[in-house]
């Protein structure tokens, strides 16, 4: 991977973690500091918000570990407090900040153990693009949906926070 590719993925993962942190802070501002929110879920057979936060963190975390040639190491999926959730976000962002990788990693085959004897073998490129990023968005969107369901007044602008720095405002006279 070139340093530009690494920086692109590092930036993408970091900005989505910043979005998740923003969403959680919005929830606390609206609902208070109740840790009970972490147990909310969309459906009985889905993981609760706390686990969605962990699974969102696990994708960039395992990307950073992969860049360093280390095995995947998922966080504990049981999140008992918002403090732990913020610690996971902070630790994951710190891990991302220090990553390095070599160009050849994109072509190398990576084995992803899925549990119960199941695994995938993917190129490094497919690992990032077809496994980590889709999983990141799945769990981030699920966390967003749980917060919306709980009544947190967030919207698309909150979810797409990474675009706010590029937002421009057309002068009124040019809108006609």
C-alpha positions in Angstrom: 0.0 0.0 0.0 1.2 3.4 -0.8 1.2 6.0 2.0 -1.6 7.7 0.2 -3.8 4.6 0.3 -3.0 4.0 4.0 -3.8 7.7 4.7 -7.1 7.4 2.8 -8.2 4.4 4.8 -6.9 5.8 8.1 -8.8 9.0 7.4 -12.0 7.2 6.4 -11.9 5.0 9.5 -11.0 7.9 11.8 -13.7 10.2 10.5 -16.4 7.5 10.9 -15.3 6.9 14.5 -15.6 10.7 15.0 -19.1 10.4 13.6 -20.0 7.7 16.1 -18.6 9.7 18.9 -20.7 12.7 17.8 -23.8 10.5 17.7 -23.2 9.2 21.2 -22.6 12.8 22.5 -25.9 13.9 20.8 -27.6 11.0 22.6 -26.2 12.0 26.0 -27.2 15.6 25.4 -30.7 14.6 24.6 -31.3 11.6 26.9 -28.8 12.2 29.7 -26.1 9.9 30.9 -28.1 6.8 31.2 -26.0 3.7 30.4 -29.3 1.8 29.8 -29.2 3.2 26.2 -26.3 0.8 25.6 -28.8 -2.2 25.9 -31.2 -0.8 23.3 -31.6 -2.9 20.2 -33.6 -2.7 17.0 -34.9 -6.3 17.1 -34.6 -9.1 19.8 -32.2 -11.1 17.6 -29.8 -8.1 17.0 -27.0 -6.9 19.1 -27.5 -3.9 21.4 -26.0 -0.5 20.9 -23.0 -1.2 23.1 -22.0 -4.1 20.9 -22.7 -2.1 17.7 -20.2 0.5 19.1 -17.6 -2.3 19.7 -18.1 -3.9 16.3 -17.8 -0.4 14.6 -14.5 0.0 16.5 -13.3 -3.5 15.6 -13.1 -2.7 11.9 -10.5 0.1 12.1 -8.8 -1.6 15.0 -8.2 -4.7 13.0 -7.2 -2.6 9.9 -4.5 -1.0 12.1 -3.4 -4.3 13.4 -3.3 -5.8 9.9 -1.2 -2.9 8.7 1.3 -3.8 11.4 1.3 -7.5 10.5 -0.5 -8.4 13.7 -3.5 -10.7 14.1 -7.0 -9.4 14.5 -7.9 -8.7 18.1 -11.5 -7.8 18.8 -12.6 -5.7 21.7 -14.9 -7.2 24.5 -18.4 -6.8 23.0 -20.0 -6.2 26.5 -20.1 -2.4 27.0 -21.4 -1.6 30.5 -21.0 2.2 30.4 -20.7 5.1 28.0 -17.3 5.7 29.6 -16.1 2.4 28.2 -17.6 3.2 24.8 -15.7 6.4 24.7 -12.5 4.6 25.9 -12.9 2.1 23.0 -13.3 5.0 20.5 -10.3 6.9 21.8 -8.1 3.8 21.9 -9.1 2.8 18.4 -8.4 6.3 17.0 -5.0 6.3 18.7 -4.2 2.9 17.2 -5.1 4.2 13.8 -2.9 7.3 14.2 0.2 5.1 14.4 -0.2 2.8 11.4 2.2 2.0 8.7 2.1 -0.6 5.9 4.0 -1.8 2.8 2.7 -1.7 -0.8 2.8 -5.5 -1.0 0.1 -6.0 1.6 -2.7 -5.2 -0.9 -1.9 -8.3 -2.9 -1.1 -10.7 0.0 -3.7 -13.2 0.9 -5.2 -12.6 4.4 -7.1 -15.2 6.3 -10.1 -14.0 8.3 -11.3 -16.3 11.0 -15.1 -16.1 11.4 -15.5 -18.6 14.2 -17.0 -22.0 14.3 -14.3 -23.3 11.9 -15.3 -20.8 9.1 -12.8 -18.4 7.5 -12.3 -16.3 4.4 -9.1 -15.9 2.4 -9.0 -12.5 0.7 -6.4 -10.3 -0.8 -5.4 -7.3 1.4 -7.4 -5.1 -0.9 -10.5 -7.2 -0.7 -10.1 -7.5 3.1 -10.2 -3.7 3.4 -12.8 -3.0 0.7 -15.1 -6.0 0.9 -14.9 -7.0 4.6 -13.8 -4.1 6.9 -15.5 -1.2 5.3 -18.9 -2.8 4.7 -18.8 -4.1 8.3 -17.9 -0.7 9.6 -20.9 0.9 7.8 -23.3 -1.9 8.8 -22.6 -1.4 12.5 -22.3 2.4 12.3 -25.7 2.6 10.6 -27.2 0.1 13.1 -25.9 2.3 16.0 -27.4 5.4 14.3 -30.7 3.6 13.8 -30.9 2.5 17.5 -30.3 6.1 18.6 -33.0 7.4 16.2 -35.4 4.7 17.5 -34.6 5.9 21.1 -35.6 9.4 20.1 -32.3 11.1 19.7 -32.8 14.1 17.3 -30.1 13.2 14.8 -30.3 13.2 11.0 -28.3 12.7 7.8 -26.1 15.7 8.5 -25.0 14.0 11.8 -24.4 10.7 10.1 -22.4 12.4 7.2 -20.4 14.6 9.6 -17.3 14.0 7.5 -18.8 16.2 4.7 -19.5 19.2 6.9 -16.0 20.8 6.3 -16.8 20.8 2.5 -20.3 22.3 3.0 -20.6 25.7 1.2 -23.4 28.2 1.4 -24.6 29.8 -1.8 -25.5 33.5 -1.4 -29.2 34.2 -1.4 -29.1 36.3 -4.6 -27.5 33.4 -6.5 -30.3 31.0 -5.6 -32.8 32.5 -7.9 
